[in-house]
Amino acid sequence: MQRSYNDGYGGYGYGRNDMGAAIGSGILMITIVAMVILVYLLVKAADLVIRTFAKHPKHKGLWIALAIPVGSFALAGLAAALGSGAGGGSSPGNVIAAGFAVIGGIGLLGLVITARVVEVRHQDLFAQEKAPLVNNVLRKPWFGGWNEVEGAAA
């Protein structure tokens, strides 16, 4: 029996319940969701770094953390430009460029962590109390009028 192109299953003899198509569309959906989450996290990280640089532009740790990925990516570009001769994909220049690119990626992660640390450091979250709790509870009167009572008894 010869199959026609219009056999009710979409043509070419494939059934509607094709397992490969289901797996492929599932993987595609997971990839799309992962990419949307990745874009969201990248935007949040960029927002954190920009906000922290805007609030604390003279913080040396931020500038050092920024210099590491910028310098690494610049060296990776230089190594790729100088080393991309006739050697192909595994020439020493390309391997060095890939190494600098990995260091730059780790440096970007370090920049985001440094920005978060600087932001938390300058919050009032870890501010000391103005007076210890022991002084407030044991050495100060709880209610008004204690001075009058002590003065009247003396």
Secondary structure, 3 states (H helix, E strand, C coil): CCCCCCCCCCCCCCCCCCHHHHHHHHHHHHHHHHHHHHHHHHHHHHHHHHHHHHHCCCCHHHHHHHHHHHHHHHHHHHHHHHHCCCCCCCCHHHHHHHHHHHHHHHHHHHHHHHHHHHHHHCCHHHCCCCCCHHHHHHCCCCCCCHHHHHHHHC
